[in-house]
Amino acid sequence: MISYRSLDKSFVTELKTELQREGIAPWVDEEQIKPGMKWRNEILNAPRLCDACLLVLSPEYLESEHCRMEVFIARSFGRPIIPVMLRDCFSSLDKYDETQGLANLFMMLMFRLSCVGLPITQEEALKRVVEGVSFALIRKPCSKKDVYISYASKDAELATNIAQLLETKGISAWVATTGVYVGENWRDAQVRAMMNASVHIIILDEDMVGSNFLRTEILLSEARELETVTVLPPRLHGNISEIRNLMDGCDLYLI
């Protein structure tokens, strides 16, 4: 089921086309509710009977009681939720009972066209959404990767390039920009990947001392006694004071 506000029909049409291209049959109200049907009953039954619920989020969506009810029913029946944020409403998700906790799910931010810091095109974003729906429907186990890559958002492109280079050398690597499916609990996905890895690559960042996420990953890596490789991004090359402060704060050693 695609749950959306009517003002976003053009985006839903585009999304529906991409889903159908992958053999996924979307339920869209204006197509499935025929003349003579009780539209309210159909709208309330759809999130209960669907295999997954794709939300097209926006400030207008959150303001709609009908839309929030669709989320509530889908979640109550344990349906996988695939959130796509068309217009920024992230700060309002916890304002409503029905949408509390959605921020824990990895969502595609169409208004920003960025995937965990990595700039992407709209075509790539739609592809990632379809992959998230497929993942939710199949519920296949996550593949294990040998290397886990930690990075700050500003180094998303560097982290992705390193992962792709390792893959060409026959070394499987997990990086958040490509490893988390839309709709997954993003933190759970990261922890699972790290627990399966045998090597940890850390791309150093001058602000990582204050980053709880990066520090948690480092602590988990230390607890598992993973082999660790640290990478200095180009912007820090030659910046001795920043490097010294970073090493003192994180108790790491450059390799």
C-alpha positions in Angstrom: 0.0 0.0 0.0 1.2 3.5 -0.8 -0.1 5.9 1.9 0.0 9.6 0.7 -1.7 12.9 0.5 -3.6 13.7 -2.7 -1.4 16.7 -3.4 1.5 14.3 -4.0 -0.2 12.2 -6.7 2.5 13.0 -9.3 5.3 11.6 -7.1 3.1 8.6 -6.3 2.6 7.9 -10.0 6.3 8.0 -10.5 6.9 5.7 -7.6 4.2 3.3 -8.7 5.8 3.0 -12.1 9.2 2.0 -10.5 7.5 -0.6 -8.3 5.6 -2.1 -11.2 8.8 -2.3 -13.2 10.2 -4.6 -10.5 7.1 -6.8 -10.4 5.7 -5.2 -7.3 1.9 -4.5 -7.3 1.2 -1.3 -5.4 -2.2 -0.5 -3.8 -3.2 3.1 -4.6 -6.6 4.3 -3.4 -7.8 6.2 -6.5 -7.2 3.1 -8.6 -8.4 0.4 -6.2 -11.5 2.0 -4.8 -14.2 1.7 -7.4 -17.5 3.6 -7.7 -20.0 2.3 -5.2 -17.4 1.0 -2.7 -17.3 2.5 0.8 -14.1 4.4 0.5 -13.5 4.7 4.3 -13.7 0.9 4.8 -11.4 0.3 1.9 -8.8 2.9 3.2 -8.9 1.3 6.7 -8.7 -2.3 5.4 -5.8 -1.7 3.0 -3.0 -1.2 5.6 -4.2 -4.3 7.4 -4.3 -6.5 4.4 -1.2 -5.2 2.5 2.2 -6.9 2.8 4.0 -3.6 3.4 3.1 0.0 3.7 5.0 2.7 1.9 4.6 6.2 3.5 5.0 9.4 1.5 5.7 11.7 4.4 5.3 15.5 4.4 4.0 18.1 6.9 0.6 17.8 5.2 0.7 14.1 5.6 1.3 14.3 9.4 -1.5 16.8 9.7 -4.0 14.4 8.2 -5.9 12.2 10.7 -6.7 9.7 7.9 -3.0 9.3 6.9 -1.9 8.9 10.5 -4.7 6.3 11.0 -3.3 4.3 8.1 0.2 4.3 9.7 -1.4 3.3 13.0 -3.2 0.3 11.5 -0.3 -0.9 9.5 2.0 -0.8 12.5 -0.6 -2.4 14.7 -0.7 -5.4 12.4 3.1 -5.6 12.1 3.3 -4.6 8.5 6.8 -3.4 7.4 6.9 0.4 7.0 9.0 1.9 4.2 9.1 5.7 4.9 9.9 8.2 2.1 10.1 11.9 3.2 9.0 14.1 0.3 9.1 17.3 2.2 10.9 17.9 5.5 8.8 17.0 8.5 11.4 15.0 10.5 11.1 17.2 13.6 7.3 16.6 13.8 7.4 12.8 13.6 7.3 12.4 17.4 4.6 15.0 17.8 1.9 12.3 16.9 1.5 9.0 18.7 0.9 7.2 15.3 4.3 8.2 13.9 6.5 8.1 17.1 9.5 6.0 16.5 9.5 6.3 12.7 12.8 8.3 13.0 14.5 5.0 14.0 13.7 3.6 10.5 16.0 4.5 7.6 14.0 6.7 5.3 14.7 8.2 1.9 14.8 12.0 2.1 13.6 13.0 -1.3 13.8 16.7 -0.4 17.5 16.4 0.2 18.5 13.6 -2.2 21.2 12.4 0.2 21.8 8.9 1.5 23.6 8.9 4.8 25.6 11.9 3.6 26.1 10.6 0.0 24.5 12.8 -2.7 22.3 10.8 -5.0 20.0 11.5 -8.0 16.2 11.2 -7.8 16.5 8.1 -10.0 18.9 6.5 -7.5 16.7 7.5 -4.6 13.6 5.8 -6.2 15.7 2.7 -6.9 16.7 2.5 -3.2 13.1 2.9 -2.2 12.1 0.0 -4.4 14.9 -2.1 -3.0 13.6 -1.3 0.5 10.2 -2.6 -0.5 11.6 -5.7 -2.0 13.7 -6.4 1.1 10.7 -5.9 3.3 8.6 -8.3 1.2 11.2 -11.0 0.9 12.7 -10.6 4.4 15.9 -12.3 3.3 18.8 -12.5 5.8 21.4 -9.8 5.6 24.6 -10.9 3.9 27.7 -10.8 6.0 30.5 -8.5 5.1 34.2 -8.8 6.1 34.9 -5.1 6.6 32.8 -2.4 8.4 33.5 1.2 7.5 32.8 4.0 10.0 32.6 7.6 8.8 31.2 11.1 9.4 28.6 12.4 6.9 31.0 14.7 5.2 33.1 11.6 4.3 30.2 9.6 2.8 31.7 9.7 -0.7 35.1 8.6 0.5 33.7 5.8 2.6 31.6 4.6 -0.4 34.6 4.7 -2.7 36.7 2.7 -0.3 33.9 0.0 0.0 33.6 -0.2 -3.8 37.4 -0.5 -4.2 37.5 -3.3 -1.6 34.7 -5.1 -3.4 36.7 -5.0 -6.7 39.5 -6.7 -4.8 37.2 -9.5 -3.6 36.9 -8.1 -0.1 33.3 -7.6 1.0 32.7 -4.3 2.8 29.7 -2.7 4.6 29.1 1.0 4.5 25.9 2.7 5.6 25.4 4.6 2.2 24.7 1.3 0.5 24.2 -1.2 3.3 21.0 0.0 5.0 17.7 -0.7 3.3 14.9 1.9 3.4 12.5 0.8 6.1 15.2 -1.0 8.2 16.0 0.1 11.7 19.2 1.9 10.7 20.9 1.4 14.1 20.2 -2.3 14.2 21.5 -2.7 10.7 24.8 -1.0 11.7 25.2 -3.2 14.8 24.5 -6.4 12.9 27.0 -5.5 10.2 29.7 -4.7 12.8 29.0 -7.9 14.7 29.6 -9.9 11.5 32.8 -8.0 10.4 36.4 -9.0 11.1 38.0 -5.7 10.2 37.0 -2.1 11.1 38.0 0.9 8.9 37.6 4.2 10.6 37.7 7.4 8.5 38.9 10.0 11.0 37.0 13.2 11.5 37.9 16.2 13.5 34.6 16.2 15.3 34.4 12.5 16.0 35.2 12.9 19.7 31.8 14.5 20.1 30.0 12.0 17.9 28.1 9.5 20.0 27.5 7.2 17.0 31.1 7.0 15.9 32.3 6.5 19.5 29.8 3.7 20.0 31.0 2.0 16.9 34.6 2.3 18.1 33.8 0.9 21.5 31.9 -2.0 20.0 34.9 -2.6 17.7 37.3 -2.6 20.6 35.0 -5.0 22.6 35.1 -7.4 19.7 38.8 -6.9 19.3 38.5 -6.2 15.6 41.5 -5.4 13.5 41.3 -1.7 13.0 42.6 0.5 10.1 42.3 4.3 10.4 42.1 6.5 7.3 43.0 10.2 7.2 40.7 12.1 4.8 42.4 14.6 2.5 41.1 17.7 4.3 43.2 16.7 7.4 46.4 16.1 5.5 49.1 18.2 7.0 46.8 19.6 9.8 49.0 18.5 12.6 47.1 20.3 15.4 43.8 18.8 14.4 45.3 15.3 14.1 47.0 15.6 17.5 43.7 16.7 19.2 41.9 13.9 17.4 44.3 11.2 18.5 44.4 12.5 22.1 40.6 12.5 22.3 40.0 9.2 20.6 43.1 7.3 21.9 43.7 5.9 18.3 46.8 5.4 16.3 47.2 6.3 12.6 48.0 3.5 10.2 
